[in-house]
């Protein structure tokens, strides 16, 4: 690598790291930082998933989520900026406009449901992932990122990712909250 390319590479890596700190998993430095294979389509679309695909905003109730995270949450909102023609993402934020965290994201990915591919990308971006040892009814192949704030799993024909974004929380507490949210999401998705 030539010396004049080093600053550009460093800037690109810094941008990816910055985005990865703000959103759950990363594969590129576009509007979305998600552990979806880099060859996947990334254009933003307004249309949701094909008819019959479960809306991720319906997979956990605001009241239940508020109880789990210990903060009054607003209703989940479909995220057009992060969703594309292979996945839908819903995001919950605090009800109070004075707070930006905690945030919760649920991705339902029907276009690229291969858990192994998503897990490999998560490991590239964040390091060695961990198998989830506790059972999640309706889910298989569950894993977490090293921070335990993002959990990926297979539920029916979908890859599902649950992220709990709250940097001030220690890893074990964040991991327990992420697990409980994922457990509820998987249960609701499997029964839909």
N, C-alpha and C positions, 0 to 999 in steps of 0.2 A: 504494500500500500504506500503510495507516495505521500510525503509530508503534507502537501496541500489538501489531500483528501481527509486527513485526520480530523480537522475541525468540523467538516460536514458530517462525517460519521459520528463524531461525539455528539453533535447537535441532534442528529436523528435518534441516537440511543437515548439521550436525555429526554426527548419528546415522548418516546415510547414508555420510558420509566414513569414519567409524569402522568401520562394517561393511565397507565396500569395502576397507579396509586389511587386514581379517582374512580375507576370502574373495575369490575371484577377480574376479567381475564383478557389477555391480549394476543392478537395475531398480527395486527398491523397498526399503523398510526393514524388511521382515518377516524371519522366521527365515532366509530365503535371500537372498543378494545374488548374483544371477545375471543375465547379459545375455540374458534371455528377455523377449519382448515383455510389457509391463506388463498387457495384457489377458488374459494366459494364466492358467489356474487356478493357485492357489497353496496350496490346502489340502494338508495333510500326509496321506498315505495309507500304510498298511502294505503294501499289495499292490505287487508289482513290476510290471514292464511286461507287456504281453500275451504269451501263450505264444509262444515262438520268438524273442523279443527278446533280444539279447545282454546278458548281465550285465556291467556295466563292471568289476566286480571280477575277471572272468576275462580281461581284456584285457592285463594285464601281470603277470608273476610277481614275487613278493616279492624273490627273489634278484636278478633282473635290475634291478628298481627300486633295490634297496639299492646295487648296484654303480654305477648311474647317478648317484645323489645323494650317495654317499659316506658313508652312514649306514645302520646295520642297521635295516630297516623291519619293522614288524609286518604281518600279513596285512591285505589291504584289507577294509574294512567298508562294507556298504551303508549309506548315510546316509538314514534315514527322514525326518529333519527337513528336508533339502534336496530330497529327491525328491518328485515329485508324479505326477499321472496322465498326464503327457506326457514325463517324463524320469526317468532313474535316475542317481544319483550314487554313486560309490564313493570312499572316502577312505582313504589310507594315512598312518600316523603312525609316528614312531620307535618301535622296540621298547622302548627304555628309557623308563620312566615319568618319568625326570628331564628329558626333552627334550620340547618341544612342536613343534619344527621340525627338519627340514623336513617339510612336508605336501604330499601330492600328491592332487589331485582329478581324476577323469575323469567327465564327464557324457556320457551317451548319450541324445539327445533325439529321440524318434520322433514326438512329437506336433506339434512345430513345427520342422521341419527346414530352414527358410529361412535360409541363412547370411547373406544381405543384411540381414534383419531383426535378427538377433543382432548383426551387426557395427555396424549403425546405433545400437543401444542401447549397445554398448560405447563407441562414439565419444561419445555423449551423456554417459556417465558418466566416461570417462577421457581423452578427447581423441582426436586422430587415430590411427587404427590403421595398421598397416603390412602390406603384402602379404608373404607368406613367399616369398622368392626361390628357396630350395632346394626340391627336389622331395621330396614325401612320397608314396611309392607307395600307391595306393588312395585318395588324398584329392584334393579339388579345393577351390578358393576359400579356401585357408588364409590366415589373418591373425593378427597378434599385437596385443596392447594395447601402449601406449607403453613399459611396463616390461619387455616381452618375457617376462613370467612367466605369461601366459595366451595360449593359442593355440586359435582356433576353426577348424573345417574341416568340409567335407562328406565323409562316407564312406558309400558306398552310399546308402540312403534316410534316413540319420541326420545330424543336426548333432551334432558331437562337440566337446567343449571339454576341454582339458587345462590344468591349473593347477599350477604349482610355487610353493609358498609358503615363502619363506625370505628375509625382508627383509635379512638381513646379506650376501646375495650380490649382487655387482654385476650390472648389467643384462646385460652381454654373456655372462657365465658363466651367469646364470639363463636367458637366452634360448637358449643352446646346450643346456642340460639340458632345458628345456621342449620344444625341437624334437626331441631324441632320444627323449624319452618319447612325444611325439605320433607320431613315426615308427613306433615299436614298437606303439603302440595301433592306429594306422590299419592297419598290416600284419596284425595279429591279427584286427581286426574285418573287414577285407576278405576274409580267408581263412576266416572262420567261416561 
